[in-house]
Amino acid sequence: MYSFPRAVSFGAWRLMMRPADTHATRVVDATFEFSPAGATHWTYDAYGNSVCVFTPANESNQLVVVNNLTIDRYPAPLAPQRYDPRSVLPLEYDANERVVLQPYLTPATEETSRIFLDWVVAQTGAPGGLALHTLQRLNESIHAQFKYGERNEPGVQSPSETLSRGAGTCRDFAWLMIETLRRLGFAARFVTGYLYSPGTHQGAGATHAWCEAFLPDLGWLEFDPTNGLAESPDLIRVAATRTPEEAAPMRGEVKDNVLGEMFVRVDVTSAT
């Protein structure tokens, strides 16, 4: 919900809130409630994420979007199996994979600080070691070493800022992991979605962010460094992009150049 000090008029808004139907997530029901009402149409972004374009029809001092979802989740937890010999360090992708994965292999930040370079070196696994173990170790290291805290200002901290502060939000930890992995030769991307939190998971109650990394034998794998989760049924993926800026769940135009306040609430409950 956005709240404004007076009635304003709106342009188009881009909503990225609907998970894709996959073998891991089946969308049983998905409906939006809008206030004020308006026209909608659906499309896909360049990554294949589902996008609703919504244009409010009337002026209002509030813009409310309620996203009702019912899904079935079919997790695929990590389990011992026969690993592709290419999934050892240094990691190797075949030619076709590299063409597709290149945007996720290339770092998106120009980090030259000593604190970040030393961090990357410390995360480097020994040649011949399993790439999966490097992913698991990095995921656990961020979870154990950094303090989680909500941060209301927009944007994402740079990896070096997160390292210097020793603290951040889910999006900051995901971005630190992604940019670290890219420098270690892994394809990695930014994921946004929802978190089911029956226990003490951090980041519930709002949209959540985590990391996906690609291994030749296992494909895209989910890692949530905020909570130390890997391929967890509690992670409900909505969208995956190269950078955090492209994964904004809701953004659009207010024509009257009036600043507003944003309020986000996410409730994820089990039907069983």
PAZAPA-4460 file (N, C-alpha, C; in steps of 0.05 Angstrom, whole numbers, plus 32768, in hexadecimal, padded with zeros to 4 digits):
% residues 272
    n_x    n_y    n_z   ca_x   ca_y   ca_z    c_x    c_y    c_z   seq   type   mol
   8011   7FE8   8000   8000   8000   8000   8012   8019   8000     1      M     A
   800A   802D   7FF0   8016   8047   7FF0   8002   805B   7FFB     2      Y     A
   800B   806C   800D   7FFA   8081   8019   8005   809C   8012     3      S     A
   7FF3   80AF   800A   7FFB   80CA   8001   7FED   80DF   8012     4      F     A
   7FF9   80F6   8016   7FEC   810B   8026   7FD3   8117   8019     5      P     A
   7FCE   8113   8000   7FB6   811C   7FF2   7FB1   8109   7FDA     6      R     A
   7F9A   810D   7FCE   7F93   80FC   7FB7   7FA6   8103   7FA0     7      A     A
   7FB0   80EE   7F92   7FC2   80F1   7F7C   7FB8   80E0   7F65     8      V     A
   7FC2   80E5   7F4D   7FBC   80D5   7F35   7FD3   80C3   7F2F     9      S     A
   7FCE   80AD   7F22   7FE2   8099   7F1E   7FE6   8093   7F00    10      F     A
   7FFE   808B   7EF9   8004   807F   7EE0   8004   8061   7EE2    11      G     A
   8012   8053   7ED1   8013   8036   7ED2   8026   802C   7EE8    12      A     A
   801E   8016   7EF4   802E   8009   7F09   8035   7FED   7F00    13      W     A
   804D   7FE4   7F06   8057   7FCA   7EFE   8059   7FB9   7F17    14      R     A
   8049   7FA3   7F17   8047   7F91   7F2F   8054   7F76   7F28    15      L     A
   8068   7F6F   7F37   8074   7F55   7F34   8070   7F45   7F4E    16      M     A
   8059   7F37   7F4F   8050   7F2B   7F68   8046   7F0E   7F64    17      M     A
   8044   7F05   7F4C   8038   7EEB   7F47   804E   7ED6   7F41    18      R     A
   804F   7EC0   7F50   8062   7EAB   7F4A   805B   7E9D   7F30    19      P     A
   806F   7E92   7F24   806A   7E82   7F0B   8063   7E66   7F12    20      A     A
   8052   7E5A   7F02   804B   7E3E   7F05   8063   7E2D   7EFC    21      D     A
   806E   7E1D   7F0E   8085   7E0C   7F07   8081   7DF1   7F15    22      T     A
   8094   7DDF   7F11   8092   7DC5   7F1E   8095   7DC8   7F3C    23      H     A
   80A1   7DDE   7F45   80A5   7DE3   7F62   808F   7DF3   7F6F    24      A     A
   8080   7E03   7F5F   806B   7E14   7F6A   8053   7E13   7F57    25      T     A
   803C   7E0B   7F62   8024   7E0B   7F52   8011   7E21   7F5D    26      R     A
   800A   7E34   7F4C   7FF8   7E49   7F53   7FDB   7E3F   7F52    27      V     A
   7FCE   7E3C   7F68   7FB2   7E32   7F69   7F9F   7E49   7F64    28      V     A
   7FA5   7E61   7F70   7F94   7E78   7F6D   7FA4   7E91   7F70    29      D     A
   7F9F   7EA6   7F60   7FAE   7EBF   7F62   7F9B   7ED5   7F5A    30      A     A
   7F95   7EE7   7F6C   7F84   7EFE   7F67   7F8F   7F17   7F73    31      T     A
   7F8A   7F2E   7F66   7F91   7F48   7F70   7F78   7F57   7F79    32      F     A
   7F7B   7F67   7F8E   7F67   7F7B   7F96   7F74   7F96   7F94    33      E     A
   7F67   7FA9   7F86   7F73   7FC4   7F82   7F61   7FD9   7F8D    34      F     A
   7F6D   7FEE   7F98   7F5E   8006   7FA0   7F71   801E   7F9D    35      S     A
   7F6A   8030   7F8A   7F52   8030   7F79   7F54   801B   7F63    36      P     A
   7F3D   8014   7F58   7F3D   8000   7F42   7F4A   800C   7F29    37      A     A
   7F50   7FFA   7F16   7F5C   8003   7EFD   7F60   7FEC   7EEA    38      G     A
   7F6B   7FF3   7ED3   7F70   7FDF   7EBE   7F89   7FD0   7EC3    39      A     A
   7F8A   7FB6   7EBB   7FA1   7FA6   7EBD   7FA7   7F97   7EA3    40      T     A
   7FBF   7F91   7E9E   7FC7   7F7D   7E8A   7FE0   7F6F   7E93    41      H     A
   7FE4   7F57   7E89   7FFA   7F46   7E92   800F   7F43   7E7B    42      W     A
   8028   7F41   7E84   803D   7F3D   7E71   8054   7F2E   7E7F    43      T     A
   806A   7F2A   7E71   8082   7F1E   7E7D   8099   7F31   7E79    44      Y     A
   80AB   7F33   7E8C   80C3   7F43   7E88   80D8   7F33   7E79    45      D     A
   80F0   7F3E   7E75   8105   7F31   7E65   810E   7F17   7E72    46      A     A
   810A   7F13   7E8C   8112   7EFB   7E99   80FC   7EE6   7E9A    47      Y     A
   80E5   7EEC   7E8F   80CE   7EDA   7E90   80BE   7EDB   7EA9    48      G     A
   80C3   7EF0   7EBA   80B3   7EF4   7ED2   8097   7EFF   7ECB    49      N     A
   8083   7EF7   7ED9   8068   7F00   7ED4   8064   7F1C   7EDF    50      S     A
   8059   7F2F   7ECF   8056   7F4B   7ED7   803A   7F53   7ED1    51      V     A
   802D   7F60   7EE5   8013   7F6C   7EE1   8017   7F8A   7EDF    52      C     A
   800D   7F96   7EC9   800E   7FB3   7EC6   7FF3   7FBE   7ECE    53      V     A
   7FF2   7FCF   7EE2   7FD9   7FD9   7EEE   7FD9   7FF7   7EEC    54      F     A
   7FC2   8002   7EE2   7FBF   801F   7EE0   7FA6   8028   7EEF    55      T     A
   7FA9   8034   7F07   7F92   803D   7F16   7F81   8051   7F06    56      P     A
   7F67   804E   7F08   7F55   805F   7EF8   7F4F   8079   7F05    57      A     A
   7F51   807B   7F20   7F48   8094   7F2E   7F5E   809E   7F40    58      N     A
   7F5B   80B7   7F48   7F6C   80C3   7F5C   7F66   80B7   7F78    59      E     A
   7F7A   80B6   7F89   7F76   80AC   7FA4   7F8E   80B5   7FB5    60      S     A
   7F8A   80B5   7FD0   7FA0   80BA   7FE2   7FAD   80A0   7FEB    61      N     A
   7FA4   808A   7FE0   7FB0   8070   7FE6   7FB1   805F   7FCC    62      Q     A
   7FC4   804E   7FCA   7FC5   803A   7FB5   7FCA   801F   7FC3    63      L     A
   7FB5   800E   7FC2   7FB5   7FF5   7FD1   7FB5   7FDE   7FBD    64      V     A
   7FC8   7FCC   7FC0   7FC9   7FB4   7FB0   7FCA   7F9C   7FC3    65      V     A
   7FB5   7F8B   7FC2   7FB5   7F73   7FD2   7FB8   7F5B   7FBF    66      V     A
   7FCC   7F4B   7FC4   7FD2   7F34   7FB3   7FCB   7F1A   7FC2    67      N     A
   7FB7   7F0D   7FBA   7FAE   7EF4   7FC7   7FB8   7EDC   7FB7    68      N     A
   7FC8   7ECB   7FC3   7FD4   7EB4   7FB6   7FCE   7E9B   7FC6    69      L     A
   7FC7   7E86   7FB7   7FC6   7E6B   7FC2   7FD8   7E59   7FB1    70      T     A
   7FEC   7E4D   7FBD   7FFF   7E3D   7FAD   8004   7E22   7FBA    71      I     A
   800C   7E0F   7FAA   8017   7DF6   7FB3   8035   7DF7   7FAF    72      D     A
   8044   7DEF   7FC3   8061   7DF1   7FC1   806C   7DD4   7FC1    73      R     A
   807E   7DCE   7FAE   808A   7DB4   7FAB   80A8   7DB8   7FAD    74      Y     A
   80B4   7DB9   7FC5   80D0   7DBE   7FC7   80E1   7DA7   7FBD    75      P     A
   80F9   7DAE   7FB5   810D   7D9A   7FAD   8126   7D9E   7FBD    76      A     A
   8126   7D94   7FD6   813D   7D99   7FE8   8157   7D8C   7FDD    77      P     A
   816D   7D98   7FE4   8186   7D8D   7FDB   818A   7D71   7FE7    78      L     A
   8193   7D5F   7FD7   8197   7D43   7FE0   81AF   7D37   7FD1    79      A     A
   81BD   7D24   7FDD   81D3   7D18   7FD0   81CB   7D0B   7FB5    80      P     A
   81DB   7D0F   7FA1   81D6   7D03   7F87   81F0   7D02   7F77    81      Q     A
   81EE   7CF8   7F5F   8206   7CF7   7F4E   820B   7D12   7F43    82      R     A
   8221   7D1E   7F4A   8227   7D39   7F41   8236   7D39   7F26    83      Y     A
   822F   7D4C   7F16   823C   7D51   7EFD   8259   7D58   7F03    84      D     A
   826D   7D4C   7EF5   8289   7D53   7EFB   828F   7D70   7EF6    85      P     A
   827E   7D7E   7EE7   8283   7D9B   7EE2   827C   7DAB   7EFB    86      R     A
   826E   7DA0   7F0E   8266   7DAF   7F26   827A   7DAD   7F3C    87      S     A
   8294   7DAC   7F35   82A9   7DAF   7F48   82B8   7DC9   7F42    88      V     A
   82C8   7DD2   7F55   82D7   7DEB   7F51   82F1   7DE7   7F42    89      L     A
   82F8   7DF9   7F30   82E9   7E10   7F27   82D1   7E08   7F16    90      P     A
   82BA   7E15   7F1B   82A1   7E0E   7F0E   82A3   7E13   7EF0    91      L     A
   8298   7E01   7EE0   8298   7E03   7EC3   827B   7E00   7EB9    92      E     A
   8273   7E12   7EA7   825A   7E0F   7E99   8261   7E09   7E7B    93      Y     A
   824F   7DFA   7E6E   8254   7DF5   7E52   824D   7E0D   7E42    94      D     A
   8254   7E0D   7E28   8251   7E24   7E17   8235   7E2F   7E16    95      A     A
   8221   7E1D   7E13   8205   7E25   7E11   81FC   7E32   7E2C    96      N     A
   8204   7E26   7E42   81FD   7E31   7E5C   8209   7E4D   7E5F    97      E     A
   8221   7E51   7E57   822E   7E6A   7E5B   8220   7E80   7E4C    98      R     A
   8216   7E7A   7E34   8207   7E8E   7E24   81EF   7E98   7E34    99      V     A
   81E0   7E85   7E3F   81C8   7E8C   7E4E   81CF   7E99   7E69   100      V     A
   81E4   7E8F   7E76   81EA   7E98   7E91   81FB   7EB1   7E93   101      L     A
   8206   7EBA   7E7C   8219   7ED0   7E7D   8210   7EE9   7E8E   102      Q     A
   81F6   7EF2   7E8B   81EE   7F09   7E9C   81F1   7F04   7EBA   103      P     A
   81EF   7EEA   7EC2   81F0   7EE4   7EDE   820C   7EDC   7EE7   104      Y     A
   821E   7EDA   7ED5   823A   7ED5   7EDB   824A   7EEF   7EDE   105      L     A
   8240   7F04   7ED1   824E   7F1E   7ED1   8246   7F2F   7EE9   106      T     A
   8259   7F37   7EFA   8252   7F49   7F11   8244   7F62   7F07   107      P     A
   8231   7F6B   7F17   8223   7F84   7F11   822D   7F9C   7F20   108      A     A
   8240   7F98   7F33   824B   7FAD   7F42   8269   7FAF   7F3E   109      T     A
   8274   7FC6   7F40   8291   7FCA   7F3D   829D   7FCD   7F59   110      E     A
   82A2   7FB6   7F66   82AC   7FB6   7F81   82CA   7FB2   7F81   111      E     A
   82D8   7FC6   7F8B   82F6   7FC4   7F8C   8300   7FC8   7FA9   112      T     A
   82EE   7FCA   7FBC   82F7   7FCE   7FD8   8305   7FB5   7FE2   113      S     A
   8319   7FBA   7FF4   8328   7FA4   7FFF   8317   7F91   800F   114      R     A
   8303   7F9C   801E   82F2   7F8B   802F   82E2   7F77   801E   115      I     A
   82DA   7F80   8006   82CB   7F6D   7FF5   82DD   7F59   7FE7   116      F     A
   82F4   7F62   7FDD   8306   7F50   7FCF   8310   7F3B   7FE2   117      L     A
   8316   7F43   7FFB   831F   7F2F   800F   8309   7F1B   8015   118      D     A
   82F0   7F25   8016   82D9   7F13   801B   82D7   7EFF   8005   119      W     A
   82D9   7F07   7FEC   82D6   7EF5   7FD6   82EC   7EDF   7FD7   120      V     A
   8304   7EE7   7FDC   831A   7ED4   7FDE   8315   7EC0   7FF4   121      V     A
   830A   7EC9   800A   8305   7EB7   8021   82EF   7EA3   801A   122      A     A
   82DE   7EA9   8007   82C8   7E96   8000   82D0   7E83   7FEA   123      Q     A
   82E7   7E85   7FDF   82F0   7E74   7FC9   82F5   7E58   7FD3   124      T     A
   82E9   7E44   7FC6   82EC   7E29   7FCD   8305   7E1D   7FC1   125      G     A
   830E   7E07   7FCB   8326   7DF9   7FC1   8320   7DEC   7FA6   126      A     A
   8333   7DEC   7F93   832E   7DDF   7F7A   8328   7DC1   7F7E   127      P     A
   8314   7DB8   7F6F   830B   7D9C   7F72   82F5   7D98   7F86   128      G     A
   82EF   7DAD   7F96   82D9   7DAB   7FAA   82BF   7DAE   7F9C   129      G     A
   82A9   7DA4   7FA8   828F   7DA6   7F9D   8285   7DC3   7F9D   130      L     A
   827B   7DCC   7F86   8271   7DE7   7F85   8259   7DEB   7F98   131      A     A
   8249   7DD6   7F9B   8232   7DD8   7FAE   823B   7DDF   7FCA   132      L     A
   8251   7DD4   7FD2   825B   7DD9   7FED   8263   7DF6   7FF1   133      H     A
   826E   7E03   7FDB   8275   7E1F   7FDC   825C   7E30   7FE0   134      T     A
   8246   7E29   7FD1   822D   7E37   7FD4   8222   7E35   7FF0   135      L     A
   8222   7E1D   7FFA   8217   7E18   8015   8228   7E27   802A   136      Q     A
   8242   7E27   8027   8253   7E34   803B   824F   7E52   803A   137      R     A
   824D   7E5E   8022   8249   7E7B   8020   822E   7E83   802C   138      L     A
   821A   7E73   8026   81FF   7E78   8030   81FF   7E79   804F   139      N     A
   820C   7E65   805A   820D   7E63   8078   821F   7E79   8084   140      E     A
   8234   7E80   8076   8246   7E95   8080   8238   7EB0   8083   141      S     A
   8229   7EB7   806E   821B   7ED1   806F   8206   7ED0   8085   142      I     A
   81F8   7EBA   8087   81E3   7EB7   809C   81EF   7EB9   80B8   143      H     A
   8207   7EAE   80BC   8213   7EAD   80D7   8221   7EC7   80DE   144      A     A
   822C   7ED5   80CA   823F   7EEB   80D0   8231   7F06   80D0   145      Q     A
   821A   7F09   80C5   820E   7F23   80C1   81F4   7F26   80D1   146      F     A
   81EF   7F3E   80DA   81D7   7F44   80EA   81C1   7F4E   80D8   147      K     A
   81A9   7F42   80DB   8192   7F4A   80CB   8183   7F61   80D9   148      Y     A
   817B   7F74   80C9   816B   7F8B   80D3   815B   7F98   80BD   149      G     A
   8142   7F9E   80C2   8132   7FAB   80AE   813D   7FC6   80A7   150      E     A
   813B   7FCE   808E   8145   7FE8   8085   8131   7FF3   8071   151      R     A
   8126   800B   8077   810F   8015   8068   8118   8025   804F   152      N     A
   8131   802E   804F   8139   803E   8038   813B   802B   801F   153      E     A
   8135   8036   8007   8135   8026   7FEF   8151   801E   7FE6   154      P     A
   8152   800B   7FD4   816B   8002   7FC9   8179   7FEC   7FD8   155      G     A
   8190   7FE4   7FCE   819F   7FCE   7FDA   81BB   7FD7   7FE0   156      V     A
   81C5   7FCF   7FF7   81E1   7FD6   7FFE   81F4   7FC9   7FEA   157      Q     A
   820A   7FD5   7FE5   8220   7FC8   7FD6   822B   7FB2   7FE7   158      S     A
   8237   7F9E   7FDA   8244   7F89   7FEA   8258   7F93   7FFE   159      P     A
   8268   7FA6   7FF7   827C   7FB0   800A   826F   7FBF   8021   160      S     A
   8258   7FCC   801C   824A   7FDA   8032   823F   7FC5   8046   161      E     A
   8234   7FB0   803B   8229   7F9B   804D   8240   7F8F   805E   162      T     A
   8257   7F8A   8051   826D   7F7F   8060   8277   7F93   8075   163      L     A
   8278   7FAC   806E   8282   7FC0   8081   826F   7FC3   8099   164      S     A
   8255   7FC3   8094   8241   7FC6   80A9   823E   7FAC   80B9   165      R     A
   8242   7F96   80AC   823C   7F7C   80BA   821F   7F78   80BE   166      G     A
   820E   7F86   80AF   81F1   7F84   80B3   81E3   7F8C   8099   167      A     A
   81CA   7F84   8097   81BA   7F8B   807F   819F   7F7E   8080   168      G     A
   8192   7F80   806A   8178   7F73   8066   817B   7F5B   8054   169      T     A
   8164   7F4D   804E   8166   7F36   803D   8171   7F3C   8021   170      C     A
   8168   7F53   8017   8172   7F5B   7FFC   8190   7F60   7FFC   171      R     A
   819A   7F6C   8012   81B7   7F71   8014   81C7   7F58   8015   172      D     A
   81BD   7F44   8025   81CC   7F2B   8028   81CB   7F1B   800E   173      F     A
   81B3   7F1B   8000   81B1   7F0D   7FE7   81C5   7F19   7FD2   174      A     A
   81C6   7F34   7FD2   81D8   7F41   7FBE   81F5   7F3D   7FC4   175      W     A
   81FD   7F3C   7FDE   8218   7F35   7FE5   821F   7F19   7FDB   176      L     A
   820D   7F06   7FDF   8212   7EEB   7FD6   8214   7EE9   7FB8   177      M     A
   8202   7EF6   7FAA   8202   7EF5   7F8D   821B   7F01   7F81   178      I     A
   8223   7F19   7F89   823B   7F25   7F7E   8254   7F17   7F86   179      E     A
   8254   7F09   7F9D   826B   7EF9   7FA4   826D   7EE0   7F92   180      T     A
   8256   7ED3   7F8E   8256   7EBB   7F7D   825E   7EC1   7F60   181      L     A
   8256   7ED7   7F55   825D   7EDE   7F3A   827B   7EE1   7F37   182      R     A
   8288   7EEB   7F4C   82A5   7EEE   7F4A   82B4   7ED3   7F4F   183      R     A
   82A5   7EBF   7F59   82B0   7EA4   7F5D   82AA   7E92   7F45   184      L     A
   829D   7E9D   7F30   8297   7E8D   7F18   827C   7E80   7F18   185      G     A
   826A   7E87   7F2B   824F   7E7C   7F2B   823C   7E8F   7F1D   186      F     A
   8228   7E83   7F10   8211   7E93   7F06   81FE   7E96   7F1E   187      A     A
   81F6   7EAF   7F24   81E5   7EB4   7F3B   81D1   7ECB   7F34   188      A     A
   81B9   7EC9   7F3F   81A5   7EDE   7F39   8195   7EE5   7F52   189      R     A
   8188   7EFC   7F51   8179   7F07   7F68   815C   7EFE   7F66   190      F     A
   8152   7EF4   7F7D   8137   7EEA   7F7E   8126   7EF9   7F92   191      V     A
   810E   7EFF   7F8B   80FB   7F0C   7F9D   80E2   7EFB   7F9F   192      T     A
   80D6   7EFB   7FB7   80BE   7EEB   7FBB   80B4   7EEE   7FD7   193      G     A
   80A9   7ED8   7FE2   809D   7ED8   7FFC   80AA   7EC2   800D   194      Y     A
   80A8   7EC6   8027   80B4   7EB3   803A   809F   7EA8   804D   195      L     A
   809B   7E8E   804D   808A   7E81   8061   809B   7E7E   807A   196      Y     A
   8091   7E88   8090   80A1   7E89   80A9   8092   7E7D   80C0   197      S     A
   8091   7E62   80C2   8083   7E56   80D9   8093   7E58   80F2   198      P     A
   80AD   7E5E   80F0   80BE   7E5F   8107   80CA   7E7A   810B   199      G     A
   80E5   7E7C   8108   80F3   7E95   810E   8101   7EA1   80F6   200      T     A
   80F8   7E9B   80DE   8105   7EA6   80C6   8104   7EC4   80C7   201      H     A
   811A   7ED0   80BE   811C   7EED   80BC   8114   7EF6   809F   202      Q     A
   8106   7F0C   809D   80FE   7F17   8083   80E1   7F11   807D   203      G     A
   80D2   7F03   808E   80B6   7EFE   808A   80A6   7F18   8090   204      A     A
   808E   7F19   8086   807D   7F30   808A   807F   7F45   8075   205      G     A
   8092   7F41   8062   8095   7F53   804B   809F   7F42   8034   206      A     A
   80A5   7F4E   801E   80B1   7F3F   8008   80CD   7F37   8011   207      T     A
   80D6   7F21   8006   80F0   7F16   800E   8102   7F13   7FF6   208      H     A
   811C   7F12   7FFB   8130   7F0F   7FE5   8144   7EFA   7FEC   209      A     A
   814D   7EEC   7FD7   8162   7ED8   7FDB   8172   7ED4   7FC1   210      W     A
   8182   7EC0   7FC0   8194   7EBB   7FA9   818E   7EA1   7F9C   211      C     A
   8192   7E9F   7F82   8192   7E86   7F74   81AD   7E83   7F65   212      E     A
   81B9   7E6C   7F66   81D2   7E66   7F58   81CE   7E4D   7F47   213      A     A
   81DC   7E4D   7F30   81D8   7E37   7F1D   81F0   7E24   7F1D   214      F     A
   81EA   7E0A   7F20   81FE   7DF5   7F1E   81F6   7DE3   7F06   215      L     A
   820A   7DD9   7EF7   8204   7DC9   7EDF   81F3   7DB1   7EE5   216      P     A
   81F7   7DA4   7EFC   81E8   7D8C   7F02   81CE   7D90   7F10   217      D     A
   81CB   7DA6   7F1E   81B3   7DAB   7F2F   81A2   7DC2   7F26   218      L     A
   81AC   7DD2   7F12   819C   7DE9   7F08   819D   7E00   7F1C   219      G     A
   8187   7E10   7F1B   8185   7E27   7F2D   817E   7E1D   7F49   220      W     A
   818D   7E26   7F5D   8189   7E1E   7F79   8184   7E37   7F8A   221      L     A
   8171   7E35   7F9D   816A   7E4C   7FAE   817B   7E4C   7FC8   222      E     A
   8186   7E63   7FCE   8195   7E67   7FE7   818C   7E81   7FF4   223      F     A
   8184   7E80   800D   817B   7E97   801C   818F   7E9D   8032   224      D     A
   81A2   7EAE   802D   81B7   7EB3   8042   81AC   7EC1   805B   225      P     A
   8195   7ECE   8059   8189   7EDB   8070   8182   7EC7   8085   226      T     A
   8178   7EB0   807C   816F   7E9B   808F   817F   7E81   808D   227      N     A
   8193   7E80   807C   81A3   7E68   8079   8194   7E51   806C   228      G     A
   8180   7E58   805C   816F   7E43   804F   817A   7E3C   8033   229      L     A
   8176   7E23   802B   817E   7E1A   8010   8168   7E08   8005   230      A     A
   815D   7E0F   7FEE   8147   7DFF   7FE2   8131   7DF9   7FF6   231      E     A
   8128   7E0E   8003   8114   7E0B   8018   80F8   7E0F   800E   232      S     A
   80E5   7DFF   8017   80C8   7E03   8010   80BD   7E1D   801A   233      P     A
   80CB   7E2A   802D   80C2   7E44   8038   80C7   7E5B   8025   234      D     A
   80D7   7E57   8010   80DC   7E6C   7FFD   80C9   7E6A   7FE6   235      L     A
   80BA   7E80   7FE1   80A6   7E81   7FCC   80AF   7E95   7FB7   236      I     A
   80BA   7E8B   7FA1   80C7   7E9C   7F8D   80B2   7EAA   7F7C   237      R     A
   80B6   7EC4   7F78   80A5   7ED4   7F66   80B4   7EDB   7F4C   238      V     A
   80CC   7EE5   7F50   80DB   7EEF   7F38   80F9   7EEC   7F3D   239      A     A
   8108   7EE9   7F27   8125   7EE8   7F28   8130   7EFB   7F13   240      A     A
   8145   7F0A   7F1A   8150   7F1E   7F08   816E   7F1F   7F0C   241      T     A
   817C   7F2F   7EFB   8199   7F32   7EFE   81A0   7F44   7F15   242      R     A
   8190   7F5A   7F19   8196   7F6D   7F2E   817D   7F71   7F3F   243      T     A
   8181   7F7B   7F58   816A   7F80   7F69   8157   7F95   7F5F   244      P     A
   8161   7FAA   7F51   8150   7FBF   7F47   813B   7FB5   7F34   245      E     A
   8141   7FA0   7F25   812D   7F95   7F12   8118   7F84   7F1F   246      E     A
   811B   7F7E   7F39   8108   7F6B   7F46   80F5   7F7A   7F59   247      A     A
   80F1   7F94   7F55   80DE   7FA2   7F67   80C2   7F97   7F64   248      A     A
   80B5   7F90   7F7A   809A   7F84   7F79   8085   7F98   7F6E   249      P     A
   8089   7FB2   7F74   8075   7FC5   7F6D   8082   7FE0   7F68   250      M     A
   807E   7FEB   7F50   8088   8006   7F4A   8077   8013   7F35   251      R     A
   8075   802D   7F36   8064   803B   7F22   8066   8059   7F25   252      G     A
   8052   8066   7F19   8053   8083   7F15   803D   8091   7F25   253      E     A
   8045   80A5   7F34   8032   80B8   7F41   8035   80D2   7F32   254      V     A
   8020   80DB   7F24   8022   80F1   7F12   8025   810C   7F20   255      K     A
   801D   810E   7F39   801C   8128   7F46   8035   812F   7F56   256      D     A
   804A   811F   7F53   8064   8124   7F60   8061   8128   7F7F   257      N     A
   8051   8116   7F8B   804C   8117   7FA8   8059   80FE   7FB4   258      V     A
   8069   8102   7FC9   8076   80EC   7FD7   8062   80DD   7FE8   259      L     A
   8064   80C3   7FE9   8052   80B3   7FF9   8062   80A0   800B   260      G     A
   8054   8092   801C   805F   807E   802E   8056   8063   8024   261      E     A
   8068   804F   8026   8061   8034   801E   805F   8022   8036   262      M     A
   804B   8010   8036   8047   7FFC   804B   8044   7FE1   803D   263      F     A
   8053   7FCE   8047   8052   7FB3   803B   804C   7F9F   8052   264      V     A
   803A   7F8D   804C   8035   7F77   805F   8031   7F5D   804F   265      R     A
   803E   7F48   8057   803C   7F2E   804A   8035   7F1A   805F   266      V     A
   8020   7F0B   805B   8018   7EF5   806D   8019   7EDC   805D   267      D     A
   802A   7EC9   8065   802C   7EAF   8058   8024   7E9A   806C   268      V     A
   800F   7E8B   8066   8005   7E77   8079   8002   7E5C   806B   269      T     A
   8003   7E47   807A   8000   7E2C   8070   7FE3   7E24   8070   270      S     A
   7FDA   7E17   805A   7FBE   7E0E   8058   7FBA   7DF4   8067   271      A     A
   7FCF   7DE7   8070   7FCD   7DCD   807E   7FD3   7DD0   809B   272      T     A
***
